[in-house]
Structures are given as structure tokens and as C-alpha cells.
Amino acid sequence: MHMNSHAPHATASDDDDADLPVLVAGSGSTSLQRWVDLLATLLGRNSPATFEELAQGVPEYRAKLEMRDRAVDAATKQKHAESLKRAFERDKDALRSMGVAIESHRDGVGNVAGAYRLKRTDFYLPYLCVAVPNGAPLSPARVDEYGYKTLESFLLEPDELAVIVDAAASVRGLGDPLLRTDVDSAMRKLAVDLPLDDASTSADIPQQIAARVQPDAKVFAELSEALRHRKVVTFMYHSMSSDTHDMRQVEPYGLFFLSAHWYLAGRDLARAELRNYRLARMTKVTCNTKSLQTPDFVVPTTFRLRDHAQSRQVWELGDGEATEVLVDFTGDSGPALAAATLGATVGDAPARRRFMVRRADSFARWVLSFAGEARVASPPALANDVRGLARATLALYDADPVAALVSPAVTVPPNHVARQKWEPRGATAQFRRILLVVPQIADGEEHSLDDVARRIGTDVTTLQQDLHSLVSRYDLPAGFIEGVQVYIGADSVSARSNHLRRPMRLTVSELCALELGLAVLRGQRPPDEHAVLDRARKRLQAVIARLPDDPTPDALYNISIGEYGGVNHMATVRAALRTRTRLTIGYRKSGAHATDDRVICPYALVAASGMLYLIAYCDRSASIRVFRMDRVQTAAATSVPFTLPQDFSVDDVMRDGRAFQGGEREVMVVRYSARIARWIAEREGRVPAADGTLVLEHPLADREWGMRHVLQYAADAEVLSPPALRVLLREQLAELIAQG
């Protein structure tokens, strides 16, 4: 059916659009129609236009101008003029907030921002082509009228397209609904030209295991809004160090993702310093919405989120003077050998490393966790601190453990707000869907309603409602819509249009979401695969919609995954995952002094808590095993294929997000003191006991791992069982103290 652009008149209602015609309740959105009309009017002009000129193409503006001109007294004329000007400023700001690069220019009488322009090349997505080996590139059909001729063409290599698809999959795996919305929107725009339906995600993309406690989607939404407009944000924050809740006012500089958690980097106004805040500890988040298009602050030109978000050791944090510390590594276990690569070399002493330490207490606990395989050579005061921690910890094991019940399996901390399902709603979401749907159907051909709805990520009913809202007008001239014909059949849709026949360029937030995925891949892939990731990033930056006052993409989101290990053998592992062929690996178990050769069938890669794990069937043990990638010493491909079991599921292997599996394993019971229990409780999704302590069971993969785990907390963590591990701890601590 041909959708008519006229309908009965409705009366005005709210103050925001006073005196502007509105739709009957439930029939559509006047905001949507004004935005579409204003956008089409801007795209239809080749030079800057004043508001009076633009208003002729927006029926609601033109009606208001006529009301102003018919008014007989000056006060009424002024009222209509001011109301219309407010509506225009809101609409212009709304379009800019969605990435429409409307420029302000000096008008004919000298007003600095009295005219406006939208270049077609700044709005429409350039034509995207894919290179084909030994053949002509795959190119989209071009539109040779209405200004589309001037759009550039960009050529992507197949490997660049592949990593963009993988980057999108990585972002979806992070579990945040807003990021997923941004990355899905970006991919739908790219899919108009690129064969994304044929570009399947690589089988080697690690599945992301989300943190046990995640921020509510509304928290992320408010912070994202504050970042885009550079507005001060206020929130209630749970400080883990003091276990208090207080209100904070912060100038947000950026969001970054580190070790499975999201953080806000911003300047705390009360404390006048740059700090990081974990989003999961925030509640009651509000963005200052006064004068939304006027920034509250300026991000310092010296600030670089990419640098700020880099993973650093806890002893490096702080603003105090750093102290030089020399450490001798004497052990040959996997963790000791890995730690011996940190710091800086010291002359020709291969076992000695130099560290610059700002937090001596944290560094002393880290050294203690190696149970004698690392010794502080200087300064003597820090060496004494390590022995003091060892004595205090040894005292825990001089007596039998006090019986304690394991904490109940409560999985939601008391201060945590349950995550709510989030999805874009309202006129903004409708407007973005229309910008996606028109290029899909505006070629005059009939298209399946089901297919179009799938491509833009909605359902047929919503698609029909969007099209109805687009063309249904209420006692107003049709404006841009007069040039649009939409036909909806029982199961098909088609349209004719002169505008919006190309998708909009990527927005800053869409680009940032894809860049986030590329950063994830960069941390998971070996250095020789980084070049294609960098090329893909440059391609994406070339198709972004840029506003003059936009924050750079670097000031929105970033990711640091410095704790991911084992990328040296990732190319071999990835190839085996894709081809479903067996691998021979040399694996060094925790605490082992030599590698152990295994023949495995690699099933999946998993990223959890800042670490990469390979889930595989091990021939020797005849069962599924989990291998930490940083402990894979060698990896060699074979040509022997295997079949992935149909009933295999990562969720069956990863119990509560932990990478332990395989038979009945020994269990370690640990009591954490009230001083540190709240951190452990947050990480594990538990609730401390009434006295503030926390008792937890841990699957004991090996006793060396268990010993290092508790020693990192010194006397704040005590192993209650098994008894053999208590004996081992007592012996190791006594030996460390005796070394002097």
C-alpha cells in the first residue's frame, strides 16, 4: 500500500514543543519527523542556510513561522519566535549528538553562527569495496544523482574485513548492552556495501567470561552521555579501602576495560586529582544536563586514555617518589620464570631484576607469594618487611585451624544493583533505524519485510511502525516526505527517495566500540598479526562522522589487557582451532620445573579475569582439560583432524567463571580477614560474615598454586584445609625466614 502523508489535525500539548502540531497519542513522533525533515533540508542545500531558509523545508517550523507572522501584537510574535528558536536548537543539538556533522557559519549580516550547513560527504558513508585476489574489487552499486557522485570509495583488503568482523564479535562478548548496540549499528551500516553475511566470525575468537559483578546498563548509559558532552557526573561510590559510600563529583575523561572490569577515569572535583572508579561500585549516577551542548570542562591535552589505561602493577601506582628495589629470582617454576621477565635487567646478573616501587607493602606481599623463589637483595629495610610478613603469616599455622563454616553461596553482594535489560527506545532509536532502513529499500525494488527487519536488527511490526511514523503527517505539508513513496505489501516493502539512500557515516561511539574490539584482538594475537589490525583501524577512522567539537575517539573508550599471556604461540593455536586439527604442546604446570608434552584437541579459547585459557581434550588424561596460555611453552601443529563433540559447551567447563575442571579435585578452604574480605567478596559475588570475614572453597588445581594464592595476602588469608597444604605453608615460611 502507498502510505499517505496526510491525516486529521491534532492539538498541541507539552511545553517543549509549545504551539507545534503534534501527533495523536500512539501514532508517531513529531520529533522524529522534524529531525528527518531538517536533515533532508540540510542535505538538499549546497551552501550554508539561515534558520529562516531551513524552516521552509520543515513543515512544523514553517507552520510556526506563519503563526508568528499572523500575530498582531509584539509580545505574541516574540513568544512564537522564542518557542520556535528553542525547538530548532533542541533539534539541531539532537542531530549533532547522534553524529550528524552540522556546521555553523557566519550569515549574510555578520552573525557568527547564523547559518548552518551539512556536507553530503560529511554525512553519507563512503562507498566501501573489497579487494578480490586476481580479480576486480567487489563494489557496491553507485547512485549517480542527488549529490551521491561526490562520495569517495575506500578499498578494504579481505584480511581487514575479517578482523573487523572478529572485532565486533569480541565486543559483543564483553557483555555490555550499550557497546553491543553501538557495534551492531556500525556493522549494519558497513553491511550495506560489504559482504558481511559471508564473512563469518573466526572460530578462534575467545569467549569472554564476564566478571561476577557487572555495572548496571543505566550506569554505562549515563557515563557515556556525560563523556560525549563533557559534562560533570555525580554518583554514589563504594570505596573498598574504607568500606564507605559517599557522593562523588567527577569530570569524566574516559572509560576503559581492564581485567574483565569497566573503569571510569576522571578528575575528582573535591579531591582535585585524577582517579579511576570501577563502574560496578557506582550507584545513583546522574549527568549534569544543564546546557547540554556547553562543556563543563576541557580534557587536558596531555591526557591520553590509551596510556592511562595501560595495566600497571599495584606497587607502581601512586604519586609518591619511587624507590629502586633489586630482587633475585632463584626458582624455576613457571610463575617465578614469568616474574623474572618483569622490571629491568641489572648488568650481567641474569637472575637479578630492578623494580621501581612506590608501594612497598604491596611489593613485599608480591615477593612473599613466591615462597622463597624471589628474594629482595636491596634495600635491606624491604627485605626485613618481607620476613616480617612471613613471621606474621607463619603464626597462623602454629596452631590448629579454628573450625569455620563456608560462607553461604550468595551470588549478589548487598550493594549491587541487579542488571536490567537495556535496549534503545524512543524517537532517537527510531530515527537511527530509519537511517538504516531507507538505504535498504530506496532502490525501487521490492524487498522482503522479514529480510529488511533482520538486517536492521528489529522485527517486522517495529519496521512497519517506523515507516508509518516517517510518512504519516497531520494537517501539515509533507516537506521531505513529499518526495518519498513507501509501499508495504503483505510480506514486502519498497520505497523511492532522493535523500538517505546511503547509510550515515560511523559515529564516534560506533568507531570506539569497534576499536575496542580491535584492541581486544591485539592483546590476544601475536605481534606479526598486529599490522592488519592497525590497517583496519585506519580504515574505520576514515569513515567516521566528525564534528568540530567532538572529543577524539581516544577520549571515550579504551581497553587494556596486559595480563593476557601466551601470545607467542597464538598463531599455531588459532590455526588448529580453525582447522580442527590436533596440537602437540609443551605445558609447564604451576610449580613444575619442566615442561610436559601433551597431544590435545583444541575446543575453545576463553578469556576470563585477564587471562587466556585453552579448553581442549587431552589424549593422555582422556578427558577435557583447561590450559593457561601463559604456561604453554611450545606449540606444534599436526595434520590429524578431530571432531568437536556436539554436546560440548564452554559453560559446562567454566564453573561460575572459573577455569577448573576434570574429575573430583581437591578443595582448599580459605578464611580471609575482615581487612580484605570485601574485595574478595566483590570478586567472587559473595557476602562476608557478620564479623566481616569471608570463608571460601577453591578448587585446588595444585598445591603450589594454592600456596601462592594465600601468600599474596600474607596474614590476611589462612588455609583451613587441607591439612597437607597447611604443613607445606609452614615449612616454606620457616625456610624463608631462616634464609635471613
C-alpha positions in Angstrom: 0.0 0.0 0.0 1.1 3.6 -0.6 1.4 5.3 2.7 -0.4 8.7 2.7 1.3 11.7 4.1 -1.8 13.5 5.4 -4.1 12.9 8.4 -6.5 14.8 10.7 -5.1 17.6 12.8 -4.1 17.1 16.4 -3.9 19.7 19.1 -0.7 21.0 20.9 0.1 19.7 24.3 3.6 19.8 26.1 5.7 22.8 26.8 8.8 21.5 25.0 7.1 21.9 21.6 4.6 24.5 22.5 2.3 25.6 19.7 3.9 23.0 17.3 1.5 20.5 15.8 1.8 17.0 17.4 0.5 13.6 16.6 -2.4 11.8 18.1 -1.1 9.7 21.0 0.4 6.4 19.9 0.5 7.5 16.2 4.2 8.6 15.9 6.7 11.1 16.9 6.8 14.8 15.8 10.5 14.9 17.0 11.3 12.1 14.6 9.6 13.9 11.7 11.3 17.3 12.4 14.7 15.6 12.6 14.1 13.8 9.3 12.8 17.0 7.6 15.7 19.1 9.0 18.2 16.5 7.9 16.8 16.3 4.4 16.7 20.0 4.1 20.3 20.4 5.1 21.3 17.6 2.7 19.4 19.3 -0.1 21.4 22.5 0.0 24.9 23.2 -1.3 25.7 26.3 0.8 25.1 27.5 4.3 21.5 28.5 5.1 19.9 30.6 7.8 17.2 29.2 10.1 14.5 31.1 8.2 15.7 29.4 5.0 15.9 26.0 6.6 12.4 26.4 8.1 10.8 26.4 4.7 11.7 22.7 4.4 10.5 21.7 7.8 6.6 21.8 7.9 6.4 22.3 11.7 8.8 25.2 11.6 7.0 26.8 8.7 3.7 26.5 10.4 5.1 28.2 13.5 6.6 31.0 11.3 3.2 31.6 9.8 1.7 31.8 13.3 4.3 34.3 14.3 3.6 36.4 11.2 -0.1 36.3 11.8 0.2 37.6 15.3 -1.0 41.2 15.8 0.9 42.2 18.9 4.7 42.2 19.5 4.5 40.1 22.7 2.8 37.2 20.9 5.2 37.5 18.0 8.1 37.3 20.4 6.6 34.3 22.2 6.2 32.4 18.9 9.7 33.3 17.8 11.4 32.3 21.0 9.5 29.0 21.2 10.4 28.1 17.6 14.1 29.0 18.2 14.2 26.7 21.3 12.7 23.9 19.2 15.2 24.4 16.5 18.2 24.4 18.9 17.0 21.2 20.6 16.6 19.5 17.2 19.9 20.7 15.9 21.6 19.6 19.2 19.8 16.2 19.0 21.1 15.6 15.4 24.6 16.6 16.4 24.5 14.2 19.4 23.7 11.4 17.0 26.8 12.2 14.9 25.2 14.5 12.2 28.1 16.9 11.5 26.1 20.2 11.2 28.5 23.1 10.7 27.8 26.6 12.0 28.8 29.5 9.6 28.6 33.3 9.6 25.4 34.5 7.9 25.0 37.4 5.5 24.6 40.0 8.1 27.6 39.0 10.2 26.2 36.7 12.9 28.9 34.3 13.8 26.7 31.2 14.0 23.7 32.4 12.0 23.9 29.9 9.1 24.2 26.1 9.0 25.4 23.5 6.6 25.7 19.7 6.3 28.1 18.5 3.6 26.9 15.3 2.0 30.4 13.9 2.1 30.4 14.5 5.9 27.2 12.6 6.3 27.0 9.7 3.9 29.1 6.7 4.3 31.7 6.5 1.5 31.4 3.6 -0.9 33.2 0.6 0.5 34.8 -2.1 -1.7 36.6 -5.4 -1.0 39.7 -6.5 -2.9 39.4 -9.8 -4.7 42.7 -11.7 -5.4 43.3 -11.7 -9.2 40.0 -10.0 -9.9 38.1 -6.8 -9.9 37.1 -5.5 -6.4 33.6 -6.2 -5.1 32.0 -2.7 -5.4 28.5 -1.5 -4.3 26.1 -0.1 -6.8 26.6 3.7 -7.1 23.8 6.4 -7.1 24.6 8.9 -9.9 22.3 11.7 -8.8 21.3 13.9 -5.8 25.0 14.5 -4.8 26.0 10.9 -4.3 28.5 11.1 -7.1 30.9 13.1 -4.9 31.3 10.3 -2.3 34.7 8.7 -2.1 35.4 5.0 -2.4 37.5 3.0 0.1 39.1 -0.4 -0.7 39.4 -2.9 2.1 41.6 -6.0 1.9 39.9 -9.3 2.8 42.0 -9.7 6.0 41.0 -6.2 7.1 37.3 -7.1 6.7 37.9 -10.4 8.6 39.4 -8.7 11.6 36.6 -6.1 11.7 34.1 -8.9 11.9 36.2 -10.6 14.6 36.4 -7.2 16.5 32.6 -6.9 16.5 32.3 -10.4 17.9 34.8 -9.6 20.6 32.9 -6.5 21.7 29.6 -8.5 21.8 31.3 -10.9 24.1 32.1 -8.2 26.7 28.5 -8.3 27.8 27.6 -4.6 27.8 24.3 -3.9 26.0 25.3 -0.3 25.1 28.5 -1.4 23.4 26.7 -4.2 21.7 24.2 -1.6 20.3 27.0 0.6 19.0 28.9 -2.2 17.4 25.7 -3.8 15.9 24.8 -0.4 14.4 28.2 0.1 12.9 28.2 -3.4 11.3 24.7 -2.8 9.8 26.0 0.3 8.2 29.0 -1.5 6.8 26.8 -4.4 5.6 25.1 -2.2 3.1 28.3 -2.4 0.9 30.3 -5.2 2.4 29.6 -9.0 2.2 29.4 -9.4 6.0 26.8 -12.2 5.7 29.6 -14.2 4.0 32.3 -13.1 6.5 31.8 -15.5 9.4 33.5 -14.9 12.7 36.7 -16.8 13.2 36.5 -20.0 15.2 39.4 -18.8 17.3 37.7 -15.7 18.9 38.0 -16.2 22.6 34.7 -16.4 24.5 34.6 -13.6 27.1 33.6 -14.7 30.6 32.1 -11.6 32.3 33.0 -10.5 35.7 30.8 -11.8 38.5 29.7 -8.3 39.4 29.0 -6.0 36.4 27.8 -2.4 36.2 24.1 -1.8 35.5 23.5 -0.7 31.9 22.0 2.6 33.2 25.3 3.5 34.8 27.1 2.9 31.5 24.5 5.0 29.7 24.8 8.0 32.0 28.6 7.9 31.8 28.6 7.6 28.1 26.3 10.6 27.8 28.5 12.6 30.1 31.6 11.7 28.1 30.0 12.7 24.8 29.0 16.1 26.1 31.9 16.6 28.6 29.5 17.2 31.5 30.2 16.6 35.2 28.8 13.4 36.6 27.6 12.7 40.1 27.4 9.3 41.7 27.4 7.3 44.9 30.7 5.3 45.2 31.6 2.3 47.4 35.2 2.9 48.4 36.6 -0.6 49.1 39.6 0.7 51.1 37.4 2.4 53.7 34.2 0.4 53.1 32.2 3.6 52.9 29.7 5.0 50.5 29.9 8.7 49.5 28.9 11.0 46.7 31.5 12.0 44.1 31.5 14.7 41.5 33.8 13.9 38.7 34.8 15.3 35.3 34.8 12.1 33.2 37.8 11.7 30.8 37.1 8.2 29.5 36.0 4.6 30.1 38.4 1.7 29.9 38.2 -2.1 30.3 40.8 -3.9 32.4 40.9 -7.5 33.6 37.2 -8.1 33.0 36.1 -4.8 34.7 35.0 -1.4 33.4 36.5 1.7 34.9 35.9 5.5 34.7 39.0 7.7 34.5 38.1 11.2 35.7 39.1 14.2 37.8 37.5 14.1 41.2 36.5 17.7 41.9 36.5 17.5 45.7 40.0 15.9 45.8 41.3 17.8 42.8 43.1 14.7 41.3 42.7 12.1 38.6 41.3 8.8 39.8 39.9 5.6 38.5 36.4 4.3 39.5 35.1 0.8 38.9 31.6 1.1 37.4 30.3 -1.9 39.3 30.8 0.1 42.5 28.7 3.1 41.3 25.0 3.8 42.0 22.8 6.8 41.6 24.7 8.1 38.6 23.5 11.4 37.1 24.9 13.5 34.4 24.6 17.3 34.5 22.1 18.1 31.8 22.1 21.8 32.1 23.2 23.5 28.8 24.0 20.0 27.4 25.9 21.4 24.3 28.1 23.6 26.5 31.0 21.5 28.0 31.5 21.7 31.8 35.3 21.1 31.4 38.1 20.6 29.0 40.1 17.3 28.9 43.8 18.3 29.3 45.7 18.0 26.0 48.3 15.9 27.8 45.8 13.2 28.8 45.8 10.0 26.8 43.4 7.4 27.8 45.2 4.7 25.9 48.3 5.4 28.0 46.5 6.0 31.3 44.6 2.7 31.0 47.6 0.5 30.5 47.8 -2.3 33.0 50.3 -1.5 35.8 51.5 -3.4 38.8 49.9 -2.4 42.0 53.2 -1.4 43.5 53.7 1.1 40.7 50.6 3.1 41.5 50.6 6.4 43.3 52.2 9.8 43.0 55.0 9.3 45.6 58.7 9.0 44.9 59.7 5.6 43.6 62.3 3.5 45.3 64.7 1.2 43.5 64.4 -2.4 44.6 66.6 -5.3 43.5 65.2 -8.8 43.5 66.9 -12.1 42.9 64.8 -14.9 41.4 66.1 -18.3 42.4 63.2 -20.6 41.4 62.5 -22.2 38.1 58.7 -22.7 38.4 56.5 -21.1 35.8 55.4 -18.2 37.9 58.9 -17.4 39.0 60.3 -17.5 35.5 57.4 -15.2 34.3 58.0 -12.8 37.2 61.7 -12.7 36.3 60.8 -11.0 33.0 59.4 -8.0 34.8 61.4 -5.0 35.9 64.7 -4.1 34.3 67.9 -6.1 33.8 70.8 -5.5 36.2 74.2 -5.7 34.4 75.3 -9.2 33.7 73.3 -10.8 36.5 70.5 -12.7 34.7 68.7 -13.7 37.9 68.5 -10.2 39.3 65.9 -7.6 38.3 65.4 -3.9 39.1 62.0 -2.6 40.1 60.8 1.0 40.8 58.4 0.7 43.7 56.0 3.3 45.1 54.0 1.0 47.4 56.5 -1.1 49.5 53.8 -3.0 51.3 52.2 -4.3 48.1 55.6 -5.2 46.7 56.6 -7.1 49.9 53.4 -9.2 49.6 54.1 -9.9 46.0 57.6 -11.1 46.8 56.2 -13.2 49.7 53.8 -15.0 47.3 56.8 -16.8 45.6 57.5 -18.6 48.9 61.3 -18.2 48.7 61.7 -18.3 44.9 62.2 -14.5 45.0 64.3 -12.6 47.5 64.8 -8.9 48.0 68.5 -8.1 47.7 68.1 -4.4 48.5 67.2 -2.2 50.2 67.6 -4.1 53.5 64.5 -2.4 55.0 62.2 -4.0 52.4 63.9 -7.4 52.8 63.1 -7.1 56.6 59.5 -6.2 55.7 59.1 -9.5 53.7 60.5 -11.5 56.6 58.1 -9.7 59.0 55.2 -10.6 56.8 56.4 -14.2 56.7 56.6 -14.4 60.6 53.1 -13.0 61.0 51.8 -15.5 58.4 53.7 -18.4 60.0 51.9 -17.7 63.3 48.6 -18.7 61.7 49.9 -22.2 61.1 51.5 -22.8 64.5 48.1 -23.9 65.9 45.2 -26.0 64.6 42.8 -24.0 62.5 39.6 -22.8 64.2 36.6 -24.5 62.6 34.6 -22.3 60.3 31.6 -22.8 58.1 32.0 -21.9 54.4 30.1 -18.7 53.6 26.7 -19.3 52.0 26.6 -19.3 48.3 25.2 -15.8 47.9 26.0 -14.6 44.5 24.8 -10.9 44.7 26.7 -8.5 47.0 24.4 -6.4 49.2 25.3 -3.1 47.5 24.9 -4.4 43.9 22.1 -3.2 41.7 20.7 -6.0 39.5 21.4 -5.5 35.8 18.3 -4.6 33.9 17.8 -5.4 30.2 18.6 -2.4 28.2 17.7 -1.6 24.6 17.4 1.8 22.7 13.9 3.2 22.8 12.1 6.4 21.7 12.5 8.8 18.8 16.3 8.6 18.8 16.3 4.8 18.3 13.5 5.2 15.7 15.5 7.9 13.8 18.6 5.7 13.8 16.6 2.7 12.5 15.1 4.9 9.7 18.6 5.9 8.6 19.4 2.2 8.3 16.2 1.1 6.6 15.9 3.7 3.8 19.2 2.7 2.1 17.9 -0.9 2.2 14.7 -0.2 0.3 15.1 3.0 -1.6 16.2 1.4 -4.9 12.6 1.0 -6.1 12.8 -2.8 -5.9 10.6 -5.0 -3.7 12.3 -6.4 -0.6 11.2 -9.0 2.0 9.9 -7.4 5.2 11.5 -10.2 7.2 14.9 -9.7 5.5 14.8 -5.9 5.9 13.8 -6.2 9.6 16.6 -8.7 10.2 19.2 -6.5 8.5 18.4 -3.5 10.7 18.0 -5.6 13.8 14.3 -5.2 14.5 11.0 -7.1 13.9 8.5 -6.6 11.2 6.0 -4.9 13.4 8.5 -2.3 14.6 9.7 -1.8 11.0 6.1 -1.1 9.9 5.6 1.3 12.7 8.8 3.2 11.9 7.7 3.6 8.2 4.3 4.7 9.3 5.8 7.3 11.6 8.1 8.5 8.9 5.4 9.3 6.3 2.2 10.0 8.3 1.6 13.7 8.6 -1.2 15.5 10.4 -2.7 18.6 8.6 0.8 19.7 7.6 2.6 19.9 4.2 4.7 16.9 3.6 8.1 18.5 3.5 10.8 16.0 2.6 8.3 13.2 2.8 6.6 14.6 -0.4 9.5 13.1 -2.3 9.2 9.7 -0.6 7.0 6.9 -1.6 6.7 3.8 0.6 4.9 0.7 -0.4 4.1 -2.1 2.1 2.6 -5.3 0.9 1.7 -8.4 2.8 5.3 -9.5 3.1 7.3 -7.0 1.1 8.3 -3.3 1.2 9.8 -0.9 -1.3 10.4 2.9 -1.5 11.6 5.7 -3.7 13.6 8.6 -2.2 16.1 11.2 -3.3 17.7 11.5 0.2 19.1 9.0 2.7 19.9 6.4 0.0 23.3 5.9 1.6 23.9 4.9 5.3 25.3 7.6 7.6 29.0 7.5 8.4 30.1 5.8 11.6 29.6 7.8 14.8 32.3 8.4 17.3 30.8 5.9 19.7 30.4 3.2 17.0 34.0 3.7 16.0 35.1 3.4 19.6 33.2 0.2 20.0 34.9 -1.4 17.0 38.3 0.0 18.1 37.7 -1.6 21.5 37.2 -5.0 19.7 40.4 -4.4 17.7 42.3 -3.7 20.9 41.0 -7.0 22.4 42.3 -8.8 19.3 45.6 -7.0 19.6 46.1 -8.3 23.1 45.2 -11.9 22.0 47.2 -12.2 18.8 51.0 -12.3 18.2 52.9 -9.2 17.1 53.1 -10.4 13.4 49.3 -10.1 13.2 49.1 -6.6 14.5 49.7 -4.9 11.2 46.3 -5.9 9.7 44.6 -4.7 13.0 46.3 -1.3 12.6 45.3 -1.1 8.9 41.7 -2.0 9.8 41.6 0.7 12.5 42.8 3.4 10.0 40.1 2.3 7.5 37.4 2.7 10.1 38.7 6.1 11.2 38.4 7.3 7.6 34.6 6.7 7.5 33.7 8.4 10.8 31.3 11.3 11.1 33.4 14.1 12.7 32.0 17.2 14.5 34.2 20.2 15.0 33.9 19.9 18.8 33.9 16.1 19.1 36.1 14.5 21.7 38.6 12.3 19.9 37.7 8.6 19.9 40.6 8.1 22.3 38.7 10.1 24.9 35.7 7.7 25.1 36.6 4.0 25.4 39.8 2.1 25.7 40.9 -1.3 26.7 44.0 -2.6 28.4 44.5 -6.4 28.5 48.1 -6.5 29.6 47.5 -9.6 31.8 46.6 -11.8 28.8 49.6 -14.1 28.3 50.9 -16.7 25.9 50.5 -14.8 22.6 53.8 -16.3 21.3 52.1 -19.5 20.3 48.7 -18.0 19.5 49.1 -18.2 15.7 49.6 -22.0 15.9 46.7 -22.4 18.4 44.4 -20.3 16.3 45.1 -22.2 13.2 44.4 -25.5 15.0 41.1 -24.1 16.3 40.0 -23.1 12.8 41.0 -26.3 11.0 40.0 -28.6 13.9 43.4 -30.4 14.0 45.3 -31.7 16.9 48.2 -29.9 18.6 51.3 -31.0 20.4 52.0 -28.6 23.3 54.7 -28.3 25.9 53.0 -27.3 29.1 54.5 -26.2 32.4 52.2 -26.8 35.2 52.1 -24.4 38.2 55.2 -25.2 40.4 56.6 -27.6 37.8 60.3 -27.4 37.0 60.0 -28.8 33.4 57.5 -28.8 30.6 55.2 -31.7 30.0 54.4 -32.7 26.4 50.7 -33.2 25.6 48.7 -34.1 22.5 45.4 -32.2 22.6 42.3 -31.5 20.5 41.7 -27.7 21.0 38.0 -27.0 21.5 37.8 -23.3 22.5 39.6 -20.2 23.8 38.3 -18.4 26.8 39.2 -15.0 28.2 38.4 -14.7 31.9 39.7 -12.3 34.6 42.5 -11.0 32.4 43.8 -14.5 31.4 43.5 -16.6 28.3 42.6 -20.3 28.7 42.6 -23.1 26.1 39.9 -25.7 26.6 41.0 -29.0 25.0 40.6 -32.7 25.1 43.9 -34.2 26.4 44.8 -37.6 24.9 46.9 -38.6 27.9 44.3 -38.0 30.5 41.4 -39.0 28.2 39.3 -36.0 29.4 38.8 -32.3 28.9 41.4 -30.1 30.4 42.0 -26.4 30.7 45.4 -24.9 29.8 46.5 -21.4 30.7 48.1 -19.9 27.6 50.9 -18.2 29.5 52.1 -21.7 30.6 52.1 -23.1 27.1 55.9 -23.2 26.4 55.7 -24.8 22.9 53.0 -25.5 20.3 53.4 -27.6 17.2 50.7 -28.2 14.6 49.8 -31.7 13.3 47.7 -32.7 10.3 45.5 -35.1 12.4 41.9 -33.9 12.4 39.3 -34.2 15.1 35.6 -33.7 15.5 34.2 -31.3 18.1 31.6 -33.1 20.2 28.1 -31.8 19.5 27.4 -31.6 23.2 30.5 -29.6 24.1 29.7 -26.4 25.9 32.1 -23.8 27.4 29.6 -23.2 30.2 29.9 -26.9 31.3 33.6 -26.5 31.7 33.8 -23.0 33.2 32.1 -23.4 36.6 31.0 -19.9 37.8 33.5 -18.3 35.6 36.4 -20.4 36.9 38.8 -22.3 34.7 38.9 -25.5 36.7 37.5 -28.8 35.6 38.1 -32.5 35.3 37.1 -35.1 37.8 36.9 -34.6 41.6 39.6 -32.3 42.6 40.9 -31.4 46.0 39.3 -28.4 47.7 41.1 -25.6 49.5 39.2 -23.7 52.2 40.5 -20.3 53.0 39.4 -17.7 55.6 40.0 -14.1 54.5 40.3 -11.4 57.3 37.9 -8.6 57.6 40.6 -6.2 56.3 40.5 -7.8 52.8 37.3 -9.8 52.7 35.2 -7.2 51.0 37.5 -7.2 47.9 37.3 -11.0 47.7 33.6 -11.0 48.3 33.1 -8.5 45.4 35.2 -10.5 43.1 33.5 -13.8 43.9 30.0 -12.5 44.2 29.6 -13.4 47.9 28.6 -11.7 51.2 31.1 -11.6 54.2 30.0 -12.9 57.5 28.7 -10.7 60.4 32.3 -10.3 61.7 33.5 -9.1 58.3 35.5 -12.2 57.4 34.9 -14.5 54.5 35.4 -18.3 54.2 35.6 -19.7 50.6 36.2 -23.0 49.0 38.5 -23.0 46.0 39.1 -26.0 43.6 42.7 -26.8 44.2 44.3 -27.3 40.8 47.7 -27.8 42.5 49.1 -27.1 45.9 51.8 -24.6 44.6 49.0 -22.5 43.2 47.1 -22.6 46.5 50.2 -21.6 48.4 50.9 -18.6 46.2 47.3 -17.6 46.3 47.1 -17.2 50.0 50.7 -15.9 50.5 49.9 -12.8 48.3 47.6 -11.8 51.2 50.1 -12.7 53.9 48.4 -13.0 57.4 45.1 -11.8 55.9 44.4 -15.2 54.4 44.6 -18.6 56.2 44.3 -22.0 54.7 41.9 -24.0 56.9 42.2 -27.2 54.8 43.5 -29.5 53.5 46.0 -30.2 56.4 48.8 -31.1 54.0 48.7 -27.6 52.5 49.0 -26.1 56.0 52.1 -28.2 56.6 53.6 -27.1 53.3 53.0 -23.5 54.1 54.5 -23.8 57.5 57.7 -25.4 56.0 58.1 -22.9 53.2 57.6 -19.9 55.5 60.0 -21.2 58.1 62.6 -21.8 55.4 62.1 -18.3 54.0 62.6 -16.7 57.5 65.7 -18.8 58.1 67.3 -17.6 54.9 67.8 -14.2 56.7 
